[in-house]
């Protein structure tokens, strides 16, 4: 899959803990970040599906 660079600012403590997690998992931080982003999107899709079935409005993110 093609990769694209992006820049962002993040809470310093969150980044520190995220880097520690990548080290503990012995994985590159980019791989862990991609996994986290993918899981977040999947969770939103599941949540959206459940809300669509209950006829509740869904707020875009």
CHARMM-style PDB file with segment names, atoms N, HN, CA, C and O in Angstrom:
ATOM      1  N   UNK     1       0.843  -1.174   0.000  1.00  0.00      PROA
ATOM      2  CA  UNK     1       0.000   0.000   0.000  1.00  0.00      PROA
ATOM      3  C   UNK     1       0.890   1.240   0.000  1.00  0.00      PROA
ATOM      4  O   UNK     1       1.901   1.290   0.700  1.00  0.00      PROA
ATOM      5  N   UNK     2       0.506   2.228  -0.784  1.00  0.00      PROA
ATOM      6  HN  UNK     2      -0.315   2.187  -1.353  1.00  0.00      PROA
ATOM      7  CA  UNK     2       1.283   3.455  -0.875  1.00  0.00      PROA
ATOM      8  C   UNK     2       1.221   4.219   0.447  1.00  0.00      PROA
ATOM      9  O   UNK     2       0.162   4.325   1.065  1.00  0.00      PROA
ATOM     10  N   UNK     3       2.349   4.741   0.865  1.00  0.00      PROA
ATOM     11  HN  UNK     3       3.210   4.655   0.364  1.00  0.00      PROA
ATOM     12  CA  UNK     3       2.445   5.511   2.108  1.00  0.00      PROA
ATOM     13  C   UNK     3       2.484   6.993   1.775  1.00  0.00      PROA
ATOM     14  O   UNK     3       3.012   7.394   0.738  1.00  0.00      PROA
ATOM     15  N   UNK     4       1.920   7.804   2.667  1.00  0.00      PROA
ATOM     16  HN  UNK     4       1.491   7.478   3.510  1.00  0.00      PROA
ATOM     17  CA  UNK     4       1.928   9.247   2.499  1.00  0.00      PROA
ATOM     18  C   UNK     4       2.331   9.876   3.826  1.00  0.00      PROA
ATOM     19  O   UNK     4       1.804   9.512   4.877  1.00  0.00      PROA
ATOM     20  N   UNK     5       3.255  10.806   3.777  1.00  0.00      PROA
ATOM     21  HN  UNK     5       3.683  11.102   2.923  1.00  0.00      PROA
ATOM     22  CA  UNK     5       3.738  11.460   4.980  1.00  0.00      PROA
ATOM     23  C   UNK     5       2.744  12.534   5.426  1.00  0.00      PROA
ATOM     24  O   UNK     5       2.153  13.230   4.600  1.00  0.00      PROA
ATOM     25  N   UNK     6       2.569  12.656   6.753  1.00  0.00      PROA
ATOM     26  HN  UNK     6       3.049  12.090   7.423  1.00  0.00      PROA
ATOM     27  CA  UNK     6       1.779  13.753   7.297  1.00  0.00      PROA
ATOM     28  C   UNK     6       2.397  14.191   8.617  1.00  0.00      PROA
ATOM     29  O   UNK     6       3.099  13.428   9.280  1.00  0.00      PROA
ATOM     30  N   UNK     7       2.122  15.423   8.977  1.00  0.00      PROA
ATOM     31  HN  UNK     7       1.551  16.043   8.439  1.00  0.00      PROA
ATOM     32  CA  UNK     7       2.668  15.995  10.203  1.00  0.00      PROA
ATOM     33  C   UNK     7       1.515  16.407  11.099  1.00  0.00      PROA
ATOM     34  O   UNK     7       0.494  16.910  10.630  1.00  0.00      PROA
ATOM     35  N   UNK     8       1.692  16.189  12.395  1.00  0.00      PROA
ATOM     36  HN  UNK     8       2.521  15.781  12.776  1.00  0.00      PROA
ATOM     37  CA  UNK     8       0.642  16.510  13.336  1.00  0.00      PROA
ATOM     38  C   UNK     8       1.267  16.818  14.686  1.00  0.00      PROA
ATOM     39  O   UNK     8       2.409  16.442  14.950  1.00  0.00      PROA
ATOM     40  N   UNK     9       0.516  17.502  15.538  1.00  0.00      PROA
ATOM     41  HN  UNK     9      -0.412  17.807  15.323  1.00  0.00      PROA
ATOM     42  CA  UNK     9       0.961  17.740  16.907  1.00  0.00      PROA
ATOM     43  C   UNK     9       0.119  16.868  17.823  1.00  0.00      PROA
ATOM     44  O   UNK     9      -1.073  16.668  17.591  1.00  0.00      PROA
ATOM     45  N   UNK    10       0.761  16.351  18.871  1.00  0.00      PROA
ATOM     46  HN  UNK    10       1.730  16.513  19.059  1.00  0.00      PROA
ATOM     47  CA  UNK    10       0.078  15.419  19.768  1.00  0.00      PROA
ATOM     48  C   UNK    10       0.526  15.688  21.199  1.00  0.00      PROA
ATOM     49  O   UNK    10       1.625  16.190  21.433  1.00  0.00      PROA
ATOM     50  N   UNK    11      -0.325  15.353  22.138  1.00  0.00      PROA
ATOM     51  HN  UNK    11      -1.218  14.945  21.947  1.00  0.00      PROA
ATOM     52  CA  UNK    11      -0.016  15.491  23.550  1.00  0.00      PROA
ATOM     53  C   UNK    11       1.293  14.759  23.851  1.00  0.00      PROA
ATOM     54  O   UNK    11       1.465  13.601  23.468  1.00  0.00      PROA
ATOM     55  N   UNK    12       2.208  15.436  24.533  1.00  0.00      PROA
ATOM     56  HN  UNK    12       2.069  16.376  24.844  1.00  0.00      PROA
ATOM     57  CA  UNK    12       3.547  14.892  24.779  1.00  0.00      PROA
ATOM     58  C   UNK    12       3.508  13.582  25.569  1.00  0.00      PROA
ATOM     59  O   UNK    12       4.238  12.644  25.248  1.00  0.00      PROA
ATOM     60  N   UNK    13       2.664  13.514  26.599  1.00  0.00      PROA
ATOM     61  HN  UNK    13       2.071  14.276  26.860  1.00  0.00      PROA
ATOM     62  CA  UNK    13       2.580  12.286  27.399  1.00  0.00      PROA
ATOM     63  C   UNK    13       1.994  11.133  26.590  1.00  0.00      PROA
ATOM     64  O   UNK    13       2.427   9.989  26.728  1.00  0.00      PROA
ATOM     65  N   UNK    14       1.014  11.435  25.751  1.00  0.00      PROA
ATOM     66  HN  UNK    14       0.662  12.364  25.638  1.00  0.00      PROA
ATOM     67  CA  UNK    14       0.425  10.404  24.897  1.00  0.00      PROA
ATOM     68  C   UNK    14       1.469   9.847  23.937  1.00  0.00      PROA
ATOM     69  O   UNK    14       1.555   8.635  23.742  1.00  0.00      PROA
ATOM     70  N   UNK    15       2.251  10.722  23.346  1.00  0.00      PROA
ATOM     71  HN  UNK    15       2.181  11.707  23.505  1.00  0.00      PROA
ATOM     72  CA  UNK    15       3.294  10.284  22.420  1.00  0.00      PROA
ATOM     73  C   UNK    15       4.354   9.449  23.144  1.00  0.00      PROA
ATOM     74  O   UNK    15       4.809   8.427  22.630  1.00  0.00      PROA
ATOM     75  N   UNK    16       4.733   9.890  24.325  1.00  0.00      PROA
ATOM     76  HN  UNK    16       4.364  10.720  24.742  1.00  0.00      PROA
ATOM     77  CA  UNK    16       5.731   9.151  25.112  1.00  0.00      PROA
ATOM     78  C   UNK    16       5.243   7.729  25.397  1.00  0.00      PROA
ATOM     79  O   UNK    16       5.992   6.767  25.228  1.00  0.00      PROA
ATOM     80  N   UNK    17       3.993   7.602  25.828  1.00  0.00      PROA
ATOM     81  HN  UNK    17       3.385   8.383  25.965  1.00  0.00      PROA
ATOM     82  CA  UNK    17       3.433   6.281  26.120  1.00  0.00      PROA
ATOM     83  C   UNK    17       3.280   5.442  24.859  1.00  0.00      PROA
ATOM     84  O   UNK    17       3.448   4.223  24.894  1.00  0.00      PROA
ATOM     85  N   UNK    18       2.963   6.089  23.757  1.00  0.00      PROA
ATOM     86  HN  UNK    18       2.827   7.080  23.728  1.00  0.00      PROA
ATOM     87  CA  UNK    18       2.821   5.385  22.487  1.00  0.00      PROA
ATOM     88  C   UNK    18       4.170   4.840  22.027  1.00  0.00      PROA
ATOM     89  O   UNK    18       4.254   3.715  21.534  1.00  0.00      PROA
ATOM     90  N   UNK    19       5.215   5.631  22.185  1.00  0.00      PROA
ATOM     91  HN  UNK    19       5.147   6.545  22.585  1.00  0.00      PROA
ATOM     92  CA  UNK    19       6.561   5.174  21.828  1.00  0.00      PROA
ATOM     93  C   UNK    19       6.990   4.000  22.705  1.00  0.00      PROA
ATOM     94  O   UNK    19       7.606   3.048  22.224  1.00  0.00      PROA
ATOM     95  N   UNK    20       6.659   4.076  23.998  1.00  0.00      PROA
ATOM     96  HN  UNK    20       6.159   4.849  24.388  1.00  0.00      PROA
ATOM     97  CA  UNK    20       6.982   2.970  24.903  1.00  0.00      PROA
ATOM     98  C   UNK    20       6.270   1.694  24.468  1.00  0.00      PROA
ATOM     99  O   UNK    20       6.847   0.607  24.509  1.00  0.00      PROA
ATOM    100  N   UNK    21       5.015   1.835  24.051  1.00  0.00      PROA
ATOM    101  HN  UNK    21       4.547   2.718  24.018  1.00  0.00      PROA
ATOM    102  CA  UNK    21       4.264   0.673  23.584  1.00  0.00      PROA
ATOM    103  C   UNK    21       4.933   0.050  22.360  1.00  0.00      PROA
ATOM    104  O   UNK    21       5.071  -1.170  22.278  1.00  0.00      PROA
ATOM    105  N   UNK    22       5.343   0.876  21.425  1.00  0.00      PROA
ATOM    106  HN  UNK    22       5.231   1.868  21.492  1.00  0.00      PROA
ATOM    107  CA  UNK    22       6.015   0.373  20.221  1.00  0.00      PROA
ATOM    108  C   UNK    22       7.299  -0.373  20.590  1.00  0.00      PROA
ATOM    109  O   UNK    22       7.610  -1.411  20.005  1.00  0.00      PROA
ATOM    110  N   UNK    23       8.030   0.156  21.552  1.00  0.00      PROA
ATOM    111  HN  UNK    23       7.777   0.999  22.027  1.00  0.00      PROA
ATOM    112  CA  UNK    23       9.260  -0.503  22.009  1.00  0.00      PROA
ATOM    113  C   UNK    23       8.923  -1.841  22.665  1.00  0.00      PROA
ATOM    114  O   UNK    23       9.563  -2.856  22.387  1.00  0.00      PROA
ATOM    115  N   UNK    24       7.909  -1.835  23.543  1.00  0.00      PROA
ATOM    116  HN  UNK    24       7.389  -1.011  23.769  1.00  0.00      PROA
ATOM    117  CA  UNK    24       7.501  -3.077  24.211  1.00  0.00      PROA
ATOM    118  C   UNK    24       7.063  -4.142  23.209  1.00  0.00      PROA
ATOM    119  O   UNK    24       7.321  -5.331  23.399  1.00  0.00      PROA
ATOM    120  N   UNK    25       6.399  -3.706  22.143  1.00  0.00      PROA
ATOM    121  HN  UNK    25       6.189  -2.741  21.988  1.00  0.00      PROA
ATOM    122  CA  UNK    25       5.928  -4.636  21.115  1.00  0.00      PROA
ATOM    123  C   UNK    25       7.020  -4.996  20.110  1.00  0.00      PROA
ATOM    124  O   UNK    25       6.847  -5.878  19.268  1.00  0.00      PROA
ATOM    125  N   UNK    26       8.146  -4.293  20.219  1.00  0.00      PROA
ATOM    126  HN  UNK    26       8.287  -3.577  20.903  1.00  0.00      PROA
ATOM    127  CA  UNK    26       9.264  -4.468  19.278  1.00  0.00      PROA
ATOM    128  C   UNK    26       8.799  -4.274  17.834  1.00  0.00      PROA
ATOM    129  O   UNK    26       9.113  -5.056  16.937  1.00  0.00      PROA
ATOM    130  N   UNK    27       8.039  -3.195  17.655  1.00  0.00      PROA
ATOM    131  HN  UNK    27       7.785  -2.559  18.384  1.00  0.00      PROA
ATOM    132  CA  UNK    27       7.513  -2.860  16.329  1.00  0.00      PROA
ATOM    133  C   UNK    27       7.786  -1.389  16.055  1.00  0.00      PROA
ATOM    134  O   UNK    27       7.867  -0.593  16.991  1.00  0.00      PROA
ATOM    135  N   UNK    28       7.928  -1.016  14.794  1.00  0.00      PROA
ATOM    136  HN  UNK    28       7.862  -1.662  14.033  1.00  0.00      PROA
ATOM    137  CA  UNK    28       8.105   0.400  14.462  1.00  0.00      PROA
ATOM    138  C   UNK    28       6.873   1.204  14.886  1.00  0.00      PROA
ATOM    139  O   UNK    28       5.741   0.732  14.777  1.00  0.00      PROA
ATOM    140  N   UNK    29       7.110   2.408  15.363  1.00  0.00      PROA
ATOM    141  HN  UNK    29       8.030   2.792  15.452  1.00  0.00      PROA
ATOM    142  CA  UNK    29       6.004   3.246  15.824  1.00  0.00      PROA
ATOM    143  C   UNK    29       4.993   3.487  14.702  1.00  0.00      PROA
ATOM    144  O   UNK    29       3.795   3.588  14.965  1.00  0.00      PROA
ATOM    145  N   UNK    30       5.460   3.579  13.465  1.00  0.00      PROA
ATOM    146  HN  UNK    30       6.434   3.497  13.252  1.00  0.00      PROA
ATOM    147  CA  UNK    30       4.545   3.791  12.347  1.00  0.00      PROA
ATOM    148  C   UNK    30       3.570   2.619  12.196  1.00  0.00      PROA
ATOM    149  O   UNK    30       2.388   2.828  11.926  1.00  0.00      PROA
ATOM    150  N   UNK    31       4.059   1.398  12.368  1.00  0.00      PROA
ATOM    151  HN  UNK    31       5.020   1.229  12.587  1.00  0.00      PROA
ATOM    152  CA  UNK    31       3.182   0.223  12.271  1.00  0.00      PROA
ATOM    153  C   UNK    31       2.119   0.240  13.366  1.00  0.00      PROA
ATOM    154  O   UNK    31       0.953  -0.067  13.118  1.00  0.00      PROA
ATOM    155  N   UNK    32       2.532   0.599  14.573  1.00  0.00      PROA
ATOM    156  HN  UNK    32       3.479   0.848  14.775  1.00  0.00      PROA
ATOM    157  CA  UNK    32       1.596   0.642  15.696  1.00  0.00      PROA
ATOM    158  C   UNK    32       0.575   1.761  15.480  1.00  0.00      PROA
ATOM    159  O   UNK    32      -0.609   1.588  15.770  1.00  0.00      PROA
ATOM    160  N   UNK    33       1.028   2.892  14.977  1.00  0.00      PROA
ATOM    161  HN  UNK    33       1.989   3.032  14.742  1.00  0.00      PROA
ATOM    162  CA  UNK    33       0.121   4.007  14.700  1.00  0.00      PROA
ATOM    163  C   UNK    33      -0.899   3.631  13.625  1.00  0.00      PROA
ATOM    164  O   UNK    33      -2.086   3.926  13.766  1.00  0.00      PROA
ATOM    165  N   UNK    34      -0.445   2.989  12.563  1.00  0.00      PROA
ATOM    166  HN  UNK    34       0.519   2.750  12.449  1.00  0.00      PROA
ATOM    167  CA  UNK    34      -1.370   2.562  11.505  1.00  0.00      PROA
ATOM    168  C   UNK    34      -2.393   1.568  12.047  1.00  0.00      PROA
ATOM    169  O   UNK    34      -3.572   1.638  11.699  1.00  0.00      PROA
ATOM    170  N   UNK    35      -1.949   0.650  12.893  1.00  0.00      PROA
ATOM    171  HN  UNK    35      -0.992   0.594  13.176  1.00  0.00      PROA
ATOM    172  CA  UNK    35      -2.874  -0.317  13.491  1.00  0.00      PROA
ATOM    173  C   UNK    35      -3.908   0.396  14.358  1.00  0.00      PROA
ATOM    174  O   UNK    35      -5.097   0.082  14.298  1.00  0.00      PROA
ATOM    175  N   UNK    36      -3.457   1.353  15.161  1.00  0.00      PROA
ATOM    176  HN  UNK    36      -2.491   1.608  15.210  1.00  0.00      PROA
ATOM    177  CA  UNK    36      -4.366   2.093  16.037  1.00  0.00      PROA
ATOM    178  C   UNK    36      -5.388   2.887  15.222  1.00  0.00      PROA
ATOM    179  O   UNK    36      -6.572   2.910  15.560  1.00  0.00      PROA
ATOM    180  N   UNK    37      -4.933   3.531  14.159  1.00  0.00      PROA
ATOM    181  HN  UNK    37      -3.972   3.513  13.885  1.00  0.00      PROA
ATOM    182  CA  UNK    37      -5.843   4.310  13.317  1.00  0.00      PROA
ATOM    183  C   UNK    37      -6.855   3.398  12.628  1.00  0.00      PROA
ATOM    184  O   UNK    37      -8.038   3.728  12.545  1.00  0.00      PROA
ATOM    185  N   UNK    38      -6.395   2.267  12.142  1.00  0.00      PROA
ATOM    186  HN  UNK    38      -5.434   1.999  12.210  1.00  0.00      PROA
ATOM    187  CA  UNK    38      -7.276   1.309  11.478  1.00  0.00      PROA
ATOM    188  C   UNK    38      -8.334   0.785  12.447  1.00  0.00      PROA
ATOM    189  O   UNK    38      -9.512   0.696  12.100  1.00  0.00      PROA
ATOM    190  N   UNK    39      -7.908   0.440  13.661  1.00  0.00      PROA
ATOM    191  HN  UNK    39      -6.952   0.512  13.942  1.00  0.00      PROA
ATOM    192  CA  UNK    39      -8.848  -0.054  14.667  1.00  0.00      PROA
ATOM    193  C   UNK    39      -9.864   1.013  15.053  1.00  0.00      PROA
ATOM    194  O   UNK    39     -11.037   0.698  15.255  1.00  0.00      PROA
ATOM    195  N   UNK    40      -9.442   2.260  15.158  1.00  0.00      PROA
ATOM    196  HN  UNK    40      -8.490   2.517  14.993  1.00  0.00      PROA
ATOM    197  CA  UNK    40     -10.356   3.350  15.482  1.00  0.00      PROA
ATOM    198  C   UNK    40     -11.425   3.494  14.409  1.00  0.00      PROA
ATOM    199  O   UNK    40     -12.607   3.640  14.721  1.00  0.00      PROA
ATOM    200  N   UNK    41     -11.014   3.452  13.146  1.00  0.00      PROA
ATOM    201  HN  UNK    41     -10.054   3.332  12.892  1.00  0.00      PROA
ATOM    202  CA  UNK    41     -11.976   3.555  12.048  1.00  0.00      PROA
ATOM    203  C   UNK    41     -12.950   2.376  12.048  1.00  0.00      PROA
ATOM    204  O   UNK    41     -14.143   2.560  11.807  1.00  0.00      PROA
ATOM    205  N   UNK    42     -12.454   1.177  12.316  1.00  0.00      PROA
ATOM    206  HN  UNK    42     -11.485   1.028  12.512  1.00  0.00      PROA
ATOM    207  CA  UNK    42     -13.332  -0.001  12.385  1.00  0.00      PROA
ATOM    208  C   UNK    42     -14.346   0.155  13.510  1.00  0.00      PROA
ATOM    209  O   UNK    42     -15.520  -0.173  13.338  1.00  0.00      PROA
ATOM    210  N   UNK    43     -13.897   0.658  14.666  1.00  0.00      PROA
ATOM    211  HN  UNK    43     -12.943   0.925  14.805  1.00  0.00      PROA
ATOM    212  CA  UNK    43     -14.804   0.855  15.795  1.00  0.00      PROA
ATOM    213  C   UNK    43     -15.883   1.877  15.468  1.00  0.00      PROA
ATOM    214  O   UNK    43     -17.041   1.692  15.841  1.00  0.00      PROA
ATOM    215  N   UNK    44     -15.524   2.948  14.780  1.00  0.00      PROA
ATOM    216  HN  UNK    44     -14.583   3.099  14.476  1.00  0.00      PROA
ATOM    217  CA  UNK    44     -16.510   3.948  14.384  1.00  0.00      PROA
ATOM    218  C   UNK    44     -17.509   3.356  13.400  1.00  0.00      PROA
ATOM    219  O   UNK    44     -18.700   3.657  13.473  1.00  0.00      PROA
ATOM    220  N   UNK    45     -17.042   2.523  12.488  1.00  0.00      PROA
ATOM    221  HN  UNK    45     -16.075   2.278  12.429  1.00  0.00      PROA
ATOM    222  CA  UNK    45     -17.952   1.886  11.532  1.00  0.00      PROA
ATOM    223  C   UNK    45     -18.925   0.951  12.250  1.00  0.00      PROA
ATOM    224  O   UNK    45     -20.114   0.933  11.932  1.00  0.00      PROA
ATOM    225  N   UNK    46     -18.430   0.177  13.215  1.00  0.00      PROA
ATOM    226  HN  UNK    46     -17.464   0.191  13.474  1.00  0.00      PROA
ATOM    227  CA  UNK    46     -19.309  -0.705  13.991  1.00  0.00      PROA
ATOM    228  C   UNK    46     -20.336   0.115  14.757  1.00  0.00      PROA
ATOM    229  O   UNK    46     -21.520  -0.221  14.783  1.00  0.00      PROA
ATOM    230  N   UNK    47     -19.873   1.197  15.381  1.00  0.00      PROA
ATOM    231  HN  UNK    47     -18.911   1.470  15.360  1.00  0.00      PROA
ATOM    232  CA  UNK    47     -20.756   2.071  16.141  1.00  0.00      PROA
ATOM    233  C   UNK    47     -21.799   2.697  15.220  1.00  0.00      PROA
ATOM    234  O   UNK    47     -22.971   2.804  15.580  1.00  0.00      PROA
ATOM    235  N   UNK    48     -21.370   3.102  14.048  1.00  0.00      PROA
ATOM    236  HN  UNK    48     -20.418   3.015  13.756  1.00  0.00      PROA
ATOM    237  CA  UNK    48     -22.275   3.716  13.075  1.00  0.00      PROA
ATOM    238  C   UNK    48     -23.339   2.715  12.645  1.00  0.00      PROA
ATOM    239  O   UNK    48     -24.513   3.071  12.542  1.00  0.00      PROA
ATOM    240  N   UNK    49     -22.950   1.477  12.393  1.00  0.00      PROA
ATOM    241  HN  UNK    49     -21.996   1.188  12.476  1.00  0.00      PROA
ATOM    242  CA  UNK    49     -23.895   0.437  11.980  1.00  0.00      PROA
ATOM    243  C   UNK    49     -24.932   0.183  13.066  1.00  0.00      PROA
ATOM    244  O   UNK    49     -26.119   0.046  12.773  1.00  0.00      PROA
ATOM    245  N   UNK    50     -24.490   0.120  14.309  1.00  0.00      PROA
ATOM    246  HN  UNK    50     -23.525   0.231  14.547  1.00  0.00      PROA
ATOM    247  CA  UNK    50     -25.417  -0.105  15.418  1.00  0.00      PROA
ATOM    248  C   UNK    50     -26.390   1.056  15.544  1.00  0.00      PROA
ATOM    249  O   UNK    50     -27.582   0.847  15.773  1.00  0.00      PROA
ATOM    250  N   UNK    51     -25.890   2.284  15.396  1.00  0.00      PROA
ATOM    251  HN  UNK    51     -24.922   2.454  15.211  1.00  0.00      PROA
ATOM    252  CA  UNK    51     -26.747   3.459  15.512  1.00  0.00      PROA
ATOM    253  C   UNK    51     -27.704   3.554  14.335  1.00  0.00      PROA
ATOM    254  O   UNK    51     -28.851   3.966  14.508  1.00  0.00      PROA
ATOM    255  N   UNK    52     -27.259   3.183  13.146  1.00  0.00      PROA
ATOM    256  HN  UNK    52     -26.328   2.849  13.005  1.00  0.00      PROA
ATOM    257  CA  UNK    52     -28.134   3.192  11.969  1.00  0.00      PROA
ATOM    258  C   UNK    52     -29.296   2.226  12.165  1.00  0.00      PROA
ATOM    259  O   UNK    52     -30.421   2.506  11.753  1.00  0.00      PROA
ATOM    260  N   UNK    53     -29.024   1.111  12.784  1.00  0.00      PROA
ATOM    261  HN  UNK    53     -28.109   0.884  13.119  1.00  0.00      PROA
ATOM    262  CA  UNK    53     -30.072   0.122  13.030  1.00  0.00      PROA
ATOM    263  C   UNK    53     -31.056   0.575  14.097  1.00  0.00      PROA
ATOM    264  O   UNK    53     -32.196   0.111  14.122  1.00  0.00      PROA
ATOM    265  N   UNK    54     -30.634   1.468  14.973  1.00  0.00      PROA
ATOM    266  HN  UNK    54     -29.708   1.844  14.952  1.00  0.00      PROA
ATOM    267  CA  UNK    54     -31.522   1.961  16.026  1.00  0.00      PROA
ATOM    268  C   UNK    54     -32.181   3.273  15.629  1.00  0.00      PROA
ATOM    269  O   UNK    54     -32.906   3.861  16.432  1.00  0.00      PROA
ATOM    270  N   UNK    55     -31.947   3.739  14.424  1.00  0.00      PROA
ATOM    271  HN  UNK    55     -31.358   3.261  13.772  1.00  0.00      PROA
ATOM    272  CA  UNK    55     -32.489   4.983  13.861  1.00  0.00      PROA
ATOM    273  C   UNK    55     -32.075   6.228  14.639  1.00  0.00      PROA
ATOM    274  O   UNK    55     -32.770   7.243  14.590  1.00  0.00      PROA
ATOM    275  N   UNK    56     -30.966   6.168  15.348  1.00  0.00      PROA
ATOM    276  HN  UNK    56     -30.401   5.344  15.387  1.00  0.00      PROA
ATOM    277  CA  UNK    56     -30.418   7.336  16.023  1.00  0.00      PROA
ATOM    278  C   UNK    56     -29.524   8.091  15.059  1.00  0.00      PROA
ATOM    279  O   UNK    56     -28.855   7.475  14.229  1.00  0.00      PROA
ATOM    280  N   UNK    57     -29.499   9.421  15.152  1.00  0.00      PROA
ATOM    281  HN  UNK    57     -30.043   9.921  15.826  1.00  0.00      PROA
ATOM    282  CA  UNK    57     -28.608  10.179  14.260  1.00  0.00      PROA
ATOM    283  C   UNK    57     -27.143   9.911  14.588  1.00  0.00      PROA
ATOM    284  O   UNK    57     -26.780   9.723  15.749  1.00  0.00      PROA
ATOM    285  N   UNK    58     -26.315   9.896  13.563  1.00  0.00      PROA
ATOM    286  HN  UNK    58     -26.610  10.049  12.619  1.00  0.00      PROA
ATOM    287  CA  UNK    58     -24.885   9.666  13.722  1.00  0.00      PROA
ATOM    288  C   UNK    58     -24.157  10.945  13.368  1.00  0.00      PROA
ATOM    289  O   UNK    58     -24.374  11.514  12.298  1.00  0.00      PROA
ATOM    290  N   UNK    59     -23.300  11.396  14.256  1.00  0.00      PROA
ATOM    291  HN  UNK    59     -23.123  10.934  15.125  1.00  0.00      PROA
ATOM    292  CA  UNK    59     -22.518  12.594  13.988  1.00  0.00      PROA
ATOM    293  C   UNK    59     -21.274  12.226  13.203  1.00  0.00      PROA
ATOM    294  O   UNK    59     -20.596  11.256  13.541  1.00  0.00      PROA
ATOM    295  N   UNK    60     -20.963  12.985  12.157  1.00  0.00      PROA
ATOM    296  HN  UNK    60     -21.515  13.772  11.882  1.00  0.00      PROA
ATOM    297  CA  UNK    60     -19.733  12.694  11.406  1.00  0.00      PROA
ATOM    298  C   UNK    60     -18.517  13.037  12.236  1.00  0.00      PROA
ATOM    299  O   UNK    60     -18.582  13.896  13.115  1.00  0.00      PROA
ATOM    300  N   UNK    61     -17.405  12.369  11.961  1.00  0.00      PROA
ATOM    301  HN  UNK    61     -17.353  11.672  11.247  1.00  0.00      PROA
ATOM    302  CA  UNK    61     -16.159  12.674  12.680  1.00  0.00      PROA
ATOM    303  C   UNK    61     -15.165  13.294  11.785  1.00  0.00      PROA
ATOM    304  OT1 UNK    61     -14.059  13.617  12.219  1.00  0.00      PROA
TER     305      UNK     61
END
